[in-house]
Amino acid sequence: MQTILMVVLAIASVILIISILLQSSNSAGLSGSIGGGAEQLFGKKKSQGYEGILNKISTVAAVLFIVLSLILVMLEG
């Protein structure tokens, strides 16, 4: 059981790393966070296409990583 969960955790980790590395950088540093932060807050950011898919994959992989990590810790103790 633990071996299967560890393999799934490793796969989720690799998917998470790849999906984050493939995302493009949208920030312009500190000035972008001050001046352009409201545009992203109020929904002008694209949520469709390639970036949207990568964002969803990253979210699912991160949640899966956290849940599997917690389950493995509980099984150990």
C-alpha positions as CSV (number, residue, x, y, z in Angstrom):
1,M,0.0,0.0,0.0
2,Q,2.7,2.4,1.0
3,T,4.8,1.6,-2.1
4,I,1.9,2.3,-4.4
5,L,1.2,5.6,-2.6
6,M,4.9,6.6,-2.9
7,V,5.0,5.8,-6.6
8,V,1.9,8.0,-7.1
9,L,3.5,10.7,-5.0
10,A,6.6,10.6,-7.1
11,I,4.6,10.9,-10.3
12,A,2.6,13.8,-8.9
13,S,5.8,15.5,-7.9
14,V,7.2,15.2,-11.4
15,I,4.0,16.5,-13.0
16,L,3.9,19.4,-10.5
17,I,7.5,20.4,-11.3
18,I,7.0,20.2,-15.1
19,S,3.7,22.1,-15.1
20,I,5.2,24.9,-13.0
21,L,8.3,25.1,-15.1
22,L,6.3,25.3,-18.4
23,Q,4.2,28.3,-17.1
24,S,5.3,31.6,-18.4
25,S,6.3,34.4,-16.0
26,N,3.5,37.0,-15.7
27,S,5.0,39.3,-13.1
28,A,7.1,42.4,-13.8
29,G,8.8,42.4,-10.5
30,L,7.8,44.7,-7.6
31,S,6.4,47.4,-9.9
32,G,4.1,44.9,-11.6
33,S,2.7,43.8,-8.3
34,I,1.9,47.3,-7.3
35,G,0.7,48.7,-10.7
36,G,-0.8,45.7,-12.4
37,G,-2.1,43.7,-9.5
38,A,-5.7,44.8,-9.8
39,E,-6.0,43.6,-13.4
40,Q,-5.2,40.0,-12.3
41,L,-7.4,40.4,-9.3
42,F,-10.5,41.4,-11.2
43,G,-10.4,38.7,-13.8
44,K,-8.6,40.1,-16.8
45,K,-6.2,37.2,-16.7
46,K,-6.8,34.5,-19.4
47,S,-8.1,31.3,-17.9
48,Q,-8.4,29.4,-21.2
49,G,-5.9,27.9,-23.5
50,Y,-2.5,26.6,-22.7
51,E,-1.9,28.8,-19.6
52,G,-5.3,27.8,-18.2
53,I,-4.6,24.1,-18.7
54,L,-1.2,24.3,-17.1
55,N,-2.7,26.2,-14.2
56,K,-5.4,23.5,-13.6
57,I,-2.8,20.8,-13.9
58,S,-0.6,22.5,-11.3
59,T,-3.4,23.0,-8.9
60,V,-4.5,19.3,-9.1
61,A,-1.0,18.0,-8.8
62,A,-0.3,20.3,-5.8
63,V,-3.5,19.1,-4.0
64,L,-2.7,15.5,-4.8
65,F,0.9,16.0,-3.5
66,I,-0.3,17.4,-0.2
67,V,-3.0,14.8,0.3
68,L,-0.7,11.9,-0.5
69,S,2.0,13.3,1.7
70,L,-0.4,13.6,4.7
71,I,-1.7,10.1,4.1
72,L,1.8,8.7,4.0
73,V,2.7,10.5,7.2
74,M,-0.4,9.1,9.0
75,L,0.4,5.5,7.8
76,E,4.0,5.8,9.1
77,G,3.0,6.8,12.6
